Amino acid sequence: MSRYTGPSWKISRRLGYSISGTGKEIAKRNYAPGQHGQSQGKLKEYGTQQREKQRVRFIYGMSEKQFRKTFDEAARQDGMTGPNFMKLLERRLDNVVYRLGLASTRAQARQLVNHGHVLVNGKKVDIPSYRLNAGQTISLTEKAKGFAVVKAAREAVISLPEYVSFDETTFTGTLVRIPERDEFLTDINDQLIVEFYSR
């Protein structure tokens, strides 16, 4: 199954979670779309696990195959699979571009990367799933620095997570360290995803 490219607001309403992070999608209609959206019954254990998995998958904009591959990689690492998995997702290039405030959404960040506007340690990287290591720097091409969407995203930044930093003078961001699990998406229960894939 390929990556979903349909209406994101519909997905947010169905999952009961703002996948863009803005909250706008469910602010007006906090129920699933469709004729029976307001009369859906309570989810069983499997449904709860699947919904949590889908939330994370859509947040990071990944296909099911890519998502499962990352999970399997996390399962092979030392430590707890859930936190390891979430840390791997958080280190994706498109996500770090979003965290640095160079894009207002992850989808916008993914487009910047896909179109070759993002540099990692001074070299162009056009793979959104590229995994960053601590200490690597992220910058934009000279052309991209002048984009209206980039300027608007930077102006909207209130604060950055502690695991990234941004230098306004050089317009360069850095992944300072690998994030801790309690520093991002704290309302997501990664244990439910582990249970879903452990069935």
C-alpha positions as CSV (number, residue, x, y, z in Angstrom):
1,M,0.0,0.0,0.0
2,S,1.5,3.4,-1.0
3,R,1.6,6.5,1.1
4,Y,-1.8,8.2,1.6
5,T,-2.2,11.4,-0.4
6,G,-6.0,12.0,0.2
7,P,-7.7,14.5,2.5
8,S,-5.8,14.7,5.8
9,W,-8.7,16.3,7.7
10,K,-10.9,13.3,7.0
11,I,-8.2,11.0,8.5
12,S,-7.8,13.2,11.5
13,R,-11.5,13.1,12.2
14,R,-11.7,9.4,11.7
15,L,-8.8,8.8,14.1
16,G,-9.9,11.4,16.6
17,Y,-6.4,13.0,16.5
18,S,-5.0,16.0,14.7
19,I,-2.3,14.5,12.5
20,S,-1.1,17.9,11.3
21,G,-0.6,19.0,14.9
22,T,-2.6,22.2,14.5
23,G,-5.9,20.9,16.0
24,K,-7.9,22.7,13.3
25,E,-9.3,19.5,11.8
26,I,-11.2,18.3,14.8
27,A,-11.9,21.7,16.5
28,K,-15.2,22.2,14.6
29,R,-16.4,18.6,14.2
30,N,-14.8,16.2,16.7
31,Y,-16.4,13.0,15.3
32,A,-15.7,10.7,12.4
33,P,-16.8,11.8,8.9
34,G,-19.7,10.2,7.1
35,Q,-23.4,9.6,7.7
36,H,-22.8,7.5,10.9
37,G,-19.8,9.4,12.2
38,Q,-21.5,10.5,15.4
39,S,-23.0,7.1,16.2
40,Q,-19.9,4.8,16.1
41,G,-19.6,2.4,19.0
42,K,-16.8,1.8,21.4
43,L,-13.6,0.2,20.0
44,K,-12.5,-3.2,21.2
45,E,-8.9,-3.9,22.1
46,Y,-7.7,-4.7,18.5
47,G,-9.4,-1.5,17.2
48,T,-7.8,0.6,19.9
49,Q,-4.3,-0.8,19.0
50,Q,-4.9,-0.3,15.3
51,R,-6.1,3.3,15.7
52,E,-3.0,4.2,17.7
53,K,-0.8,2.6,15.0
54,Q,-2.7,4.5,12.3
55,R,-2.4,7.8,14.2
56,V,1.4,7.5,14.3
57,R,1.7,6.3,10.7
58,F,-0.3,9.2,9.4
59,I,1.5,11.7,11.6
60,Y,4.8,10.8,9.9
61,G,3.2,10.3,6.5
62,M,4.5,6.8,5.9
63,S,3.3,3.7,4.0
64,E,2.4,0.6,5.9
65,K,5.4,-1.3,4.5
66,Q,7.8,1.5,5.4
67,F,6.2,1.8,8.9
68,R,6.5,-1.9,9.6
69,K,10.1,-2.1,8.4
70,T,11.0,0.7,10.8
71,F,9.2,-1.1,13.6
72,D,11.1,-4.4,12.9
73,E,14.4,-2.4,13.0
74,A,13.4,-1.0,16.4
75,A,12.5,-4.5,17.7
76,R,16.1,-5.7,16.9
77,Q,17.6,-2.9,19.0
78,D,18.5,-3.2,22.7
79,G,16.0,-1.7,25.1
80,M,12.2,-1.2,24.8
81,T,10.8,-1.5,21.3
82,G,8.1,1.2,21.7
83,P,10.4,4.1,22.6
84,N,13.1,2.9,20.2
85,F,10.6,2.9,17.4
86,M,9.3,6.4,18.1
87,K,12.9,7.7,18.3
88,L,13.7,6.3,14.9
89,L,10.6,8.0,13.5
90,E,11.5,11.3,15.1
91,R,14.9,11.3,13.5
92,R,13.5,11.3,9.9
93,L,14.8,14.2,7.9
94,D,11.4,15.5,7.0
95,N,10.4,15.5,10.6
96,V,13.5,17.3,11.8
97,V,12.9,20.0,9.1
98,Y,9.4,20.4,10.6
99,R,10.7,20.5,14.2
100,L,13.2,23.2,13.2
101,G,10.3,25.4,12.0
102,L,11.4,25.4,8.4
103,A,8.0,24.1,7.4
104,S,4.6,24.5,9.0
105,T,3.6,20.8,8.6
106,R,5.4,17.5,8.0
107,A,3.8,17.3,4.6
108,Q,5.3,20.6,3.7
109,A,8.7,19.6,5.0
110,R,8.5,16.4,3.0
111,Q,7.9,18.4,-0.2
112,L,10.9,20.6,0.6
113,V,13.1,17.5,0.9
114,N,11.6,15.8,-2.1
115,H,12.3,18.8,-4.3
116,G,15.9,19.0,-3.3
117,H,15.8,22.1,-1.2
118,V,17.3,20.6,2.0
119,L,21.0,20.1,2.7
120,V,22.5,17.8,5.3
121,N,26.0,18.8,6.3
122,G,26.1,20.9,3.2
123,K,25.1,18.1,0.8
124,K,21.7,17.8,-0.9
125,V,19.5,15.0,0.4
126,D,16.1,14.4,-1.2
127,I,15.0,11.4,0.8
128,P,12.4,12.3,3.4
129,S,13.1,9.1,5.4
130,Y,16.8,9.8,5.7
131,R,17.7,9.2,9.3
132,L,19.8,11.9,11.0
133,N,22.4,11.3,13.7
134,A,23.3,13.7,16.6
135,G,25.4,16.6,15.4
136,Q,24.3,16.7,11.8
137,T,23.3,20.1,10.4
138,I,20.3,20.9,8.3
139,S,20.1,23.9,6.0
140,L,18.2,25.1,2.9
141,T,19.3,26.1,-0.5
142,E,19.6,29.8,-1.2
143,K,16.5,29.7,-3.3
144,A,14.4,27.9,-0.6
145,K,15.4,30.5,2.0
146,G,13.3,33.0,0.1
147,F,10.2,30.9,-0.1
148,A,7.1,32.5,1.4
149,V,6.1,29.2,3.1
150,V,9.5,29.0,4.8
151,K,9.4,32.6,6.0
152,A,5.8,32.1,7.3
153,A,6.8,28.9,9.1
154,R,9.8,30.6,10.8
155,E,7.7,33.5,11.9
156,A,5.2,31.2,13.5
157,V,7.8,29.4,15.6
158,I,7.4,30.0,19.3
159,S,9.9,27.5,20.7
160,L,11.9,24.6,19.5
161,P,12.3,21.1,21.2
162,E,15.5,20.9,23.3
163,Y,17.0,18.3,21.0
164,V,17.3,20.6,18.1
165,S,18.8,24.1,17.7
166,F,18.6,26.8,15.0
167,D,21.0,29.6,14.2
168,E,19.2,32.5,12.6
169,T,22.4,34.1,11.3
170,T,23.5,31.2,9.2
171,F,19.9,29.7,8.8
172,T,21.2,26.4,9.9
173,G,19.6,23.8,12.2
174,T,21.2,21.0,14.2
175,L,20.0,17.8,15.7
176,V,21.8,18.3,19.0
177,R,21.1,14.9,20.4
178,I,18.8,11.9,20.0
179,P,15.5,12.9,21.6
180,E,14.1,11.2,24.7
181,R,10.7,9.5,24.4
182,D,9.0,11.9,26.8
183,E,10.0,14.9,24.7
184,F,7.6,14.4,21.8
185,L,4.1,13.0,21.0
186,T,3.5,12.3,24.7
187,D,-0.2,11.7,24.1
188,I,0.7,8.7,21.9
189,N,0.8,5.3,23.6
190,D,3.6,3.4,21.7
191,Q,2.9,0.3,23.8
192,L,-0.4,-0.2,21.9
193,I,1.6,-0.3,18.6
194,V,3.9,-2.9,20.0
195,E,0.9,-5.0,21.1
196,F,-0.7,-4.6,17.6
197,Y,2.4,-5.9,15.8
198,S,3.0,-8.6,18.5
199,R,-0.3,-10.4,17.9
